Amino acid sequence: MYLREINAELEENDKVKFLLDQFESSGESVLSFSMFCSIMEDLEDMGWKKAAEKKKESVIEREVRAVFNLVDMDKSGAVSRREAQMACNLLKKRFGIQDVGDWMRQVDDNDDGDLSFEEFSDAVLDLITAEHQQSEETPEDNQE
């Protein structure tokens, strides 16, 4: 059953395991929405809880990796200037990078003309951190 697959801890709770075994032995392979809601309520009553929320850092790292993979069109493991220029709208919209060529020259630590994932990630995380800090500034800070 799908619920067993998404949460291995289900098997550790005998009441939850019994409920799932009971449903599986009923022979039904398709759930109506109301039946699904009923099962979820029963599971919660028996101690099953929502999975722990993921740390913000890991979500951001996965997002950066996903953007890198989109921009790295030839899947070489590095972003070339040409690939970055082709993805400039995405980089501008998501990370506020106005001049992709200039940005690449600034963050290309080894001056090889390409950005490795590490170079790309460090640069993007710096932009995200700066954006986050700027959004936390108070109105008095912005008037100086």
Protein Blocks (a to p, Z undefined) as FASTA:
>chain_A
ZZlmmomklmmpmklmmmmmmmmmnopabdcfklmmmmmmmmmmnopacdddddfklmmm
mmmmmmmmmmmmnonopacfklmmmmmmmmmmmnopablmlmmmmmmmnonopacfklmm
mmmmmmmmmmmmmmmpcfklmmZZ
